[in-house]
Amino acid sequence: MVGFNIQPYGMQSMLKEGHKHLSGLDEAVLKNIDACKQLSTITRTSLGPNGMNKMVINHLDKLFVTNDAATIVNELEVQHPAAKVLVLAGKAQQEEIGDGANLTISFAGELLQGAEELIRMGLHPSEIISGYTKAINKTVEILDELVEKGSENMDVRDKEQVITRMKAAVASKQFGQEDTICSLVADACIQVCPKNPANFNVDNVRVAKLLGGGLHNSTVVRGMVLKNDAVGTIKRMEKAKVAVFAGGVDTSATETKGTVLIHTAEQDCKIYPLFECGGLSICVWNKLEQVYSHQNFGMVYIRSCLLHGCALLFLYILLNIEMCKVLEEAKVEELIKAVADSGAKVIVSGGAVGEMALHFCERYKLMVLKISSKFELRRFCRTTGSVAMLKLSQPNPDDLGYVDSVSVKEIGGVTVTIVKNEGGGNSVSTVVLRGSTDSVLDDLERAVDDGVNTYKAMCRDSRIVPGAAATEIELAKRVKDFSFKETGLDQYAIAKFAESFEMIPRTLAENAGLNAMEIISSLYAEHASGNTKVGIDLEEGACKDVTTMHVWDLHVTKFFALKYAADAACTVLRVDQIIMAKPAGGPRREQPAGMDED
């Protein structure tokens, strides 16, 4: 038997053993499209006010029950390289605007489904990409024409105008509770809006989640809510100046230590002349204090000293120990008194609070708070206008902050410290959310985050377009008309791009349990007759003018969502080969029984 040694050739000879190589329409392009379609199918059913929740359990066994697409795709840990492109597009939308991630992923999936049909018809991916590029450019032009007149001029401190633009974004997360949430978020955002609205910072609107009660118990605090108790017995202070110490409120330890080992009293007698000369060194003193502090050894040592006639030395040691304690107390009292004399009534510590320091704080009627997180400490400084000092010392008047009230309360079994600053110019406000379970509170927090991000977006660009799928149907109609004017093969791709817009009203109708075909037909009929602001009323299951329903979407949200979706789809279509190197590392460990790979 003669063995034939066949040498590898082509791609196999170039890459290491264990690599994967996929190429061609069937292996690469269509498989990529299929993976992206699967991802968009997951998020699509969560689109709109009636979107369904997904129950996601991540690799740390943490449970998420939400219809927020950004959270869903983040926790899914998508592995397919093409589907990751859609995930990145959704993340980009979330970071840029804070809302519309679901629209981005779902629309990109619909575009790729249309592209798959065109590929099977015989079109080359390059022609499809060319058509999609022309279509998205035309879409952006039409979107500018659909902007509501006068919406570019907006007062971001007018609560009614803010709620009008915010309502659709919040309703997509918490349908039926959008009025309550929008009112809370609008109040919180307007309170912290700077003189130049373009500089609005979303970090200035905080969320405190407290179990118990319901959404109707939620409030907005002009200031901060800290989830910890005050240190000491003083629990309330009003109209007070605040001193912040980042390094803690305690005596600082010495940096150098000396050590002298003394085994017998005779050795003490040899160093005794030092005491008579007044030259007691720090190192000897430290050791004597350590010896005295050990009770078990202390009695033996004392007896030894007395037997050798060293009673005077022993008394001298006792005296010096007591003297040091008195000096330390005096020093701490001096520091605390200096803080109290500066006018401060509240001390905030970023580190440990010593017992002796706390004792003198109580004596001088100072309220003490401890904030361990350096980020929370920075927000507290922003809220009160104070400057954090490194160590305990007398503060300058310029370093002190001011609060209207600091009080400790118990809300739903949780002790919280509420720091209020009702005066104008404060830069932090907190939305206190109440709910029955952690999952409910997490979902409410996401709705609040979407509202705050929408406020930030409207501070930059306040233009609005009709919501409730009215804009999408008008875009579908006009882009379809535009495709008829094209002469090349691009027109088929442009027509598919136009059809993809139908996914929005179809999904909204299906999620609400309505007949999608009837709704889309009615919308096309209304828009053909010139009613460009007619959308879907999901509560009544009919087509209505959005101006009567007050459903508006931000222009900037739609613009970026459609732009990112088209870019992601074109990126996936441009891929014709997938080459994966051999994964690094040794053999994978076997999973315990009853567990899967995830």
MOTA-V692454 format. One record per pair of residues at least 6 apart in sequence whose ideal C-beta (glycine too) atoms are under 6 Angstrom apart, sorted by the first residue. I is the first residue (numbers start at 1). J is the second residue. D is the distance in Angstrom with one decimal. If there is no record, write none. Layout:
i	j	d
I	J	D
I	J	D
This chain:
i	j	d
11	21	5.0
16	582	5.1
18	582	3.3
19	581	5.4
19	582	5.5
20	580	4.3
21	579	5.3
22	28	4.9
22	578	4.3
23	577	4.3
28	576	5.7
28	577	5.7
28	578	5.2
32	82	3.6
32	572	5.3
32	575	5.9
33	112	4.6
33	116	4.9
35	80	4.3
35	82	5.2
35	83	4.5
36	82	5.7
36	83	5.5
36	86	5.4
36	109	5.5
36	112	5.0
36	572	5.9
37	109	5.3
37	113	5.6
39	83	4.7
39	86	5.6
40	105	5.5
40	106	5.1
40	109	2.2
43	69	4.4
43	102	5.2
43	105	4.9
43	106	5.6
44	106	4.6
44	507	5.5
45	52	5.0
46	52	5.9
46	67	3.9
47	102	5.1
47	106	5.7
47	507	4.9
48	508	4.4
48	511	5.4
49	171	4.9
49	172	5.7
49	175	3.7
50	511	4.3
50	512	4.3
51	67	4.5
51	511	5.5
53	65	5.4
53	67	5.0
54	72	5.2
55	65	5.3
56	64	4.4
56	72	5.9
56	75	4.8
57	63	5.6
58	75	4.5
64	75	5.6
65	439	4.5
66	443	5.4
68	446	4.8
69	101	4.6
69	102	3.5
69	105	5.9
70	94	4.4
70	101	4.2
73	87	4.9
73	90	5.6
78	84	5.5
78	87	5.2
82	572	5.2
85	568	5.3
85	571	5.4
85	572	5.6
86	105	5.2
86	108	5.3
86	568	5.4
89	104	5.3
89	564	4.5
89	568	3.9
90	101	4.1
90	104	5.2
90	105	4.8
92	564	5.6
93	100	5.2
93	101	5.0
93	104	4.5
93	560	5.9
93	561	5.7
93	564	5.3
94	101	4.7
96	560	5.5
97	457	5.3
97	557	5.2
97	560	5.6
98	453	2.2
99	169	4.6
99	450	4.9
99	453	5.9
99	454	5.7
99	557	5.7
100	557	4.6
100	561	4.0
103	561	4.4
104	561	4.7
104	564	5.0
104	565	4.9
107	565	4.1
108	565	4.0
108	568	4.5
108	569	4.9
110	500	4.3
110	503	4.3
111	500	5.2
111	569	4.0
112	569	5.3
114	496	3.6
114	500	5.5
115	128	5.0
115	573	5.8
118	128	5.4
118	492	5.9
125	573	4.7
127	489	4.8
128	493	4.6
128	573	6.0
129	570	4.9
129	573	5.4
130	490	5.3
131	490	3.9
131	493	2.4
131	494	4.8
132	493	5.7
132	497	5.7
132	566	5.8
132	570	5.7
135	479	5.7
135	494	4.6
135	497	3.7
136	566	4.0
138	479	5.9
138	482	5.2
139	475	5.8
139	562	6.0
142	475	5.8
142	478	5.0
146	465	5.0
146	471	5.8
147	463	4.7
147	465	5.8
147	555	5.5
148	464	5.1
151	463	5.1
151	464	4.5
152	463	5.1
154	161	5.5
154	462	3.7
156	197	4.6
156	459	5.4
157	190	5.2
159	186	5.0
162	186	4.5
163	182	4.6
163	186	5.4
165	458	5.1
165	464	5.9
166	182	5.1
166	451	5.1
166	454	5.0
167	178	5.4
167	182	5.5
168	467	4.8
168	551	5.5
168	553	5.4
169	450	5.0
169	454	4.5
170	178	4.5
170	181	5.1
170	182	5.4
170	447	5.3
170	451	5.0
171	178	4.0
173	446	5.9
173	447	3.9
173	450	5.9
174	181	5.9
174	447	4.5
177	215	5.7
180	215	5.6
181	447	5.5
184	218	6.0
184	220	5.5
184	431	5.4
185	448	5.7
185	451	3.7
187	220	4.7
188	205	4.9
188	220	5.0
188	429	4.4
188	431	5.2
189	455	4.3
191	222	5.6
191	429	4.5
192	204	4.3
192	427	5.5
192	429	5.1
193	200	5.8
197	459	4.0
198	459	5.9
198	460	6.0
200	456	5.2
200	459	4.7
202	452	5.1
202	456	5.5
204	427	5.3
204	428	5.2
205	429	5.9
205	452	4.9
206	430	4.4
207	431	5.2
207	445	5.0
207	448	5.6
208	225	4.1
208	430	5.4
208	432	4.9
209	433	5.1
209	441	4.1
210	411	5.2
210	412	4.9
210	414	5.5
210	434	5.7
211	412	5.4
212	412	3.1
213	434	3.6
217	434	4.2
218	432	5.9
218	433	5.1
218	434	5.3
219	432	5.0
220	431	5.7
221	430	4.6
222	422	5.5
222	429	5.4
223	383	5.5
223	419	4.6
223	420	4.4
223	421	4.7
224	383	5.3
224	419	4.6
224	428	5.8
224	430	5.7
225	416	5.5
225	418	5.6
225	430	4.7
225	432	5.9
226	417	4.3
227	416	5.7
229	408	5.9
229	415	4.7
230	369	5.6
230	408	5.1
230	417	5.9
231	353	5.1
231	368	4.3
231	370	5.3
232	358	5.6
232	362	5.6
232	368	5.0
234	367	4.4
235	408	4.2
236	407	4.6
237	345	5.4
237	346	5.5
237	367	4.6
237	406	4.9
238	405	4.7
240	345	3.7
240	346	5.0
240	403	5.8
241	343	4.9
241	344	4.7
241	400	4.5
241	402	5.8
242	346	4.6
242	384	4.9
242	386	5.1
242	401	4.1
242	403	5.7
243	339	5.5
243	344	4.0
243	347	5.4
243	395	4.8
243	400	5.9
244	348	4.6
244	381	5.9
244	386	4.8
244	388	4.5
245	349	5.5
245	389	5.4
245	392	5.6
246	350	4.1
246	388	4.3
246	390	5.9
247	351	5.6
247	390	5.1
247	391	4.8
248	349	5.3
248	351	2.7
248	352	4.7
249	349	4.5
249	353	4.9
249	357	4.8
249	392	5.5
250	352	5.5
250	354	3.4
250	357	5.6
251	332	5.8
258	282	5.7
258	283	2.4
258	286	5.4
260	283	5.5
260	284	5.3
260	287	4.2
265	304	4.2
265	305	5.1
265	308	4.3
265	310	5.6
268	310	5.8
268	313	5.9
272	313	5.6
275	316	5.9
288	317	5.2
289	321	5.8
291	301	5.9
292	298	5.9
305	314	4.7
332	356	5.1
332	357	5.6
332	360	5.9
333	360	5.1
335	392	5.2
336	360	4.0
336	361	5.9
336	364	5.9
338	394	3.7
340	364	4.1
342	395	5.3
344	400	5.8
346	367	4.7
346	406	5.7
347	366	5.4
347	368	5.1
348	369	4.7
349	370	5.0
350	377	5.0
353	368	5.9
353	370	5.8
361	368	5.2
371	377	4.9
371	380	6.0
379	428	5.4
381	388	5.6
382	427	4.8
382	428	5.6
383	421	5.8
383	426	5.8
383	428	4.3
384	401	3.1
384	403	5.4
385	401	4.6
386	401	2.7
387	399	4.2
403	419	5.7
403	421	5.5
404	420	5.1
404	421	5.5
404	422	4.9
405	420	4.8
406	419	5.3
407	418	5.5
408	417	5.3
409	416	6.0
431	448	5.6
433	441	5.8
433	444	5.0
435	441	4.2
435	444	5.8
457	554	5.6
457	556	5.3
461	556	4.5
463	555	4.0
464	552	4.2
465	471	4.8
465	553	5.6
465	555	5.2
465	558	6.0
466	533	4.7
466	546	4.5
467	546	5.8
467	551	4.0
467	552	5.2
467	553	4.2
468	535	2.9
468	536	5.1
468	546	5.3
468	551	4.5
469	504	5.0
469	505	3.8
469	508	5.6
469	535	5.2
469	536	5.3
470	533	5.6
470	534	5.8
470	535	3.6
470	546	5.3
472	501	4.5
472	504	4.2
473	523	4.5
473	527	5.5
474	527	5.6
474	532	5.1
475	501	5.1
476	498	4.9
476	501	3.7
476	502	5.8
477	527	5.5
479	498	3.9
480	498	4.0
483	491	4.8
483	494	3.8
483	495	4.3
502	520	5.9
505	519	6.0
505	520	5.5
505	523	6.0
506	516	4.4
508	536	5.7
509	516	4.2
509	519	4.4
510	516	5.3
512	538	4.5
514	541	4.9
519	536	5.9
522	543	4.7
523	543	5.7
526	534	4.0
526	543	5.8
533	545	5.3
533	546	5.2
533	547	5.9
534	543	5.3
534	545	5.7
535	546	4.7
537	544	4.3
537	549	5.9
